[in-house]
Amino acid sequence: TITAGSATMQLQQGVAKAWVHFNASTGTPTAQGSLNLSSITDSGVGVFQPTYSSTFANDDYSFVAITGTGSAGGWAIEGADRTTSRTKMYTLSSTDALSDYSHNNALAHGDLA
């Protein structure tokens, strides 16, 4: 069970265990909405590391991300060094250059520890 404010949600199969929407175009990534997120580390242009408040049971969870500006799309990929407590995420332009975008979304499904 995760409690956030006055809302309590029983975690079940198929329900996202973590998600975040953040803006990275302002220099420091700023979460504008999230669940089960303790921080977002900025490791350089287009390189971010969401860290989870509650860890996953193992590193076999599913992680999906998408990025863009609202008028221009990019793409996001996951780094190969995921752990139970964090995932590295890269955001790239349509020409494959690392870029900081204003609309970044990521979510993770799996079993929590």
C-alpha positions in Angstrom: 0.0 0.0 0.0 1.3 3.5 -0.9 -0.3 6.5 0.9 0.0 9.9 -0.7 -1.8 12.7 1.1 -5.4 11.4 1.7 -5.3 8.8 -1.1 -4.3 5.2 -0.5 -3.8 2.8 -3.3 -3.4 -1.0 -2.9 -0.7 -2.1 -5.4 -1.8 -4.8 -7.7 -0.5 -6.5 -10.8 -0.8 -4.3 -13.9 -0.9 -1.0 -12.0 2.0 1.4 -12.5 4.3 1.4 -9.4 6.1 4.6 -10.3 5.6 7.5 -12.8 6.8 11.0 -13.4 6.1 13.9 -15.6 9.0 16.5 -15.5 10.4 19.5 -17.2 14.1 19.5 -18.0 14.3 22.5 -20.2 14.8 24.9 -17.3 18.3 23.6 -16.2 17.1 21.5 -13.3 14.6 18.7 -13.8 11.4 19.7 -12.1 8.7 17.0 -11.4 5.3 18.3 -12.2 3.5 15.1 -11.1 4.8 11.8 -9.8 4.1 8.6 -7.8 6.8 6.7 -5.9 9.6 9.2 -6.9 12.2 10.5 -4.4 14.3 12.5 -6.9 15.5 13.1 -10.4 19.2 13.4 -10.9 20.4 15.5 -13.9 23.6 13.9 -15.2 24.1 16.2 -18.1 22.2 17.3 -21.2 19.6 14.6 -21.9 20.7 12.2 -19.1 18.4 11.7 -16.1 18.1 9.3 -13.3 14.7 8.9 -11.6 15.1 7.4 -8.1 12.2 5.5 -6.5 10.9 6.1 -3.0 9.9 2.4 -2.6 12.3 0.0 -4.4 11.3 -2.8 -6.8 11.7 -6.4 -5.7 14.2 -7.0 -8.5 15.6 -5.2 -11.6 13.2 -7.0 -14.0 10.5 -4.3 -13.9 9.3 -2.6 -17.1 10.3 1.0 -17.7 8.9 3.2 -20.5 9.6 6.8 -21.3 8.7 9.4 -23.9 9.8 13.0 -24.4 9.1 16.2 -26.4 8.3 19.9 -26.2 4.7 20.0 -27.2 5.5 21.2 -30.7 8.6 19.0 -31.4 9.0 15.3 -30.6 12.0 13.5 -29.4 12.5 10.0 -28.1 13.7 8.5 -24.8 15.6 5.3 -24.1 16.6 3.5 -20.9 20.2 3.0 -19.9 21.6 -0.5 -19.3 22.5 0.1 -15.7 19.0 -0.1 -14.0 18.8 -1.1 -10.3 15.9 -1.8 -8.0 16.0 1.8 -6.8 16.7 3.8 -10.0 16.7 3.9 -13.8 18.9 5.9 -16.1 17.0 7.7 -18.9 18.3 9.4 -22.0 16.3 11.9 -24.0 17.2 12.5 -27.6 16.1 14.8 -30.5 14.9 13.5 -33.9 18.6 13.8 -35.0 19.8 11.6 -32.1 21.4 14.4 -30.2 21.0 14.4 -26.4 18.5 17.1 -25.5 16.6 18.6 -22.6 12.9 18.7 -23.2 10.0 20.4 -21.4 7.7 17.3 -21.5 9.2 14.1 -20.2 7.2 11.2 -19.0 8.3 7.9 -17.6 6.5 5.0 -15.8 7.5 1.7 -14.3 5.6 -1.6 -13.8 6.8 -4.4 -11.6 6.7 -5.8 -8.1 7.8 -3.6 -5.2 10.1 -5.0 -2.5 
